Amino acid sequence: MGTRDVDHPYGFAAFTVDPGRFPGDTARMHATYYSLDKPNGELSVFEQFTLRRKRSDGHRH
């Protein structure tokens, strides 16, 4: 599933990562997509989401 912003076809994504605080904790990646507004090039947030995953270093072998 995707989204298209026809009025603002240019933009970029910025990411921040929270690796968690200890082995086996949940890591998070936050993404924000910014639209580049015409004609002056101002930025506006178009979409944001967060991906989460348990760290794999929490397993004992």
C-alpha positions in Angstrom: 0.0 0.0 0.0 1.4 3.4 -0.9 0.4 7.0 -1.0 1.1 9.6 -3.6 1.0 13.3 -3.0 0.1 14.7 -6.4 0.3 18.3 -5.3 3.8 18.0 -3.9 5.7 15.4 -5.9 9.1 16.0 -4.3 10.2 15.2 -0.8 12.5 13.1 1.4 12.4 10.8 4.4 14.3 11.3 7.7 14.9 8.5 10.1 15.8 8.2 13.8 16.8 4.9 15.5 16.3 3.9 19.1 18.3 0.7 19.5 16.8 -0.1 22.9 18.6 -0.1 26.2 19.6 -3.7 26.8 20.0 -7.0 24.9 16.6 -8.4 23.8 14.9 -4.9 24.2 12.7 -3.5 21.4 14.4 -1.5 18.8 12.5 1.3 17.0 13.0 3.2 13.7 10.9 6.3 13.4 10.4 7.6 9.8 9.0 11.0 8.7 8.4 11.8 5.1 8.5 15.6 4.3 6.9 17.1 1.2 8.8 19.9 -0.5 6.1 22.5 -1.2 6.1 24.5 -4.4 7.0 27.2 -5.3 9.0 28.4 -2.3 10.4 25.0 -1.1 8.9 25.0 2.4 8.8 21.6 4.2 5.7 20.0 5.5 5.2 16.6 7.2 3.3 14.3 4.8 3.5 11.0 6.8 5.1 9.4 9.9 5.4 5.8 11.0 7.4 3.7 13.4 8.8 0.2 12.9 9.5 -2.0 15.9 11.4 -5.2 16.4 12.9 -7.2 19.2 16.6 -7.2 19.3 18.2 -10.5 18.4 21.0 -10.2 20.9 18.8 -11.2 23.8 19.1 -15.0 23.0 21.3 -17.3 25.1 23.0 -20.1 23.2 
